Amino acid sequence: MVRYIFITGGVMSGIGKGVTAASVGKILQTRGMTVTAIKIDPYLNVDAGTMNPYIHGEVFVTEDGGETDMDLGTYERFLDVNISKEHNITTGQIYISVIGKERKGELLGKCIQIIPHITDEIKDKIRSTARKSKADCAIIEIGGTVGDIESLPFLEAARQMRLEEGPSNVSYVHVTLVPVLEVVGEQKTKPTQHSVQELRRIGIQPDAVVVRSQSALKPEPKRKIALFCNIEERAVFTSPDVRSVYELPLVLDDQGLGEYLSKRMLLKTKKPDWKAWRKMLEGFVDPKNQVKIAVCGKYAELADSYVSINEALRHAGAANDSLVKISWVETETFEEDPSRLRELDSDDGILIPGGFGARGTEGKIMAISHARRKNIPFLGICFGFQMAIVEFARQIGLVGANSTEIRPDAEHPVIDLMPEQHSVEQKGATMRLGANEIVLTPGTLAYQLYGRRVISERHRHRYEANQKYLARLEEAGLVFSGRSTDGLRMEVLEIPSQLFHLATQFHGEFKSRPNRPAPPYNGFIASCLKRALARGKSQS
Ligand code: GLN
């Protein structure tokens, strides 16, 4: 029997609903339950793969090749489980499925309606996904904010589920914001009251409210929320500002969230054991050192578009007892004014993330070149790997080297479309996606970082290193230290004469966990720390 906990959001987006959902899961997991998580996105896209990360946030790639909402990454990092692509349900998927049934005649004679056909499909999808995962408890986060037209069918399905599954098997946790008016310093509860009223109008009485606020709720606003939201005071929790998101499960559990939910859902849980989690937190909240990393990309204005990279850097930072200070650099600025490359000299490392399209590309190549010439630690990811090859090719005399993604008529197409991509016409879910095995060459930096020969990492790309140029690049000193199992696809490159110059065609960040940083990131931060310490010494 699976228990279901629905997480809804009120007042506004971006208040940490995903982190709250993941924290609730973690709290139950530390009590001995097996937990999985599902994200519902009420938009019409079938998956997140076709959305702009600048607007929607990063596309998270699952083991089985799903292009999903970034919250799945949060769940994986907190719960330390791999979550499959079915765990990201969108309105688009639900409608495609129902309309498919209608076309096949499975619903013959019926007038197809939102209630019951769409809501039934939603409930089926939630139940089958949860059951397949074999977890004791499924956390289901409903994207958007209560009051959105899009999310209504999902909330209605959530309401029906308590009736059908029984009151102790389904719980609702509502996440809201309590703003503080600076002049008077007062915590204002009215937006929370309104959003819970909206939820109750739909027929959902939340069991608990988690309030996002700068600091802990004072007694009076807490009492007000309890009274107006029709819940006990002990069911009102605060999610205050924390130094690291990984503190939140502990902060909420200290307020009694785990105990409250266990009682409410009649769960047979054991005493929570936070020892390992607390130990892990030390590196995040109280590190001895500091490293400065420049992430040079295109969507640089929005850290959410690189959330997994951000987290992977922090995981590696914690493992190296270092606080990672990240500056997000828009590479077009280097194209406009190359002298600004000098600003990178004060960083301890340069990271070029994944990307698509031409804008900002030359600036990325300039940054890689700068890293190589100044021997600044460099890590390239996916498009960053491809641009590192372009950069290397150009400096060994292959003038006009480029990726055919950027210049279809490049003189030296050192990066080219993967052969199987030529016949692809649709854009959605057609890249090389998900986990694939990679063979590392003994004696290389990559091998040293992973400590084994065969690894598995996640991918999301259409282009790759062009076979025709490999010999030439290798003769000039570029080492391809990781390849696909058939040996044909280049996966890792390095320049051994550099302090740290490594790039991967895969995205190590998707499998990075707070207590188990991705090896390329770990090696990168270790090198950056060496540089930071050496510079610190030379300055003092
Ligand atoms: N645009 C490149 C490709 O499709 C890189 C993709 C990425 O960085 N995720 O191969």
Residues whose N, C-alpha, C, O or C-beta is under 5 A from the ligand:
A	BS01	LIG	G354 G355 F356 I381 C382 F383 R460 H461 R462 Y463
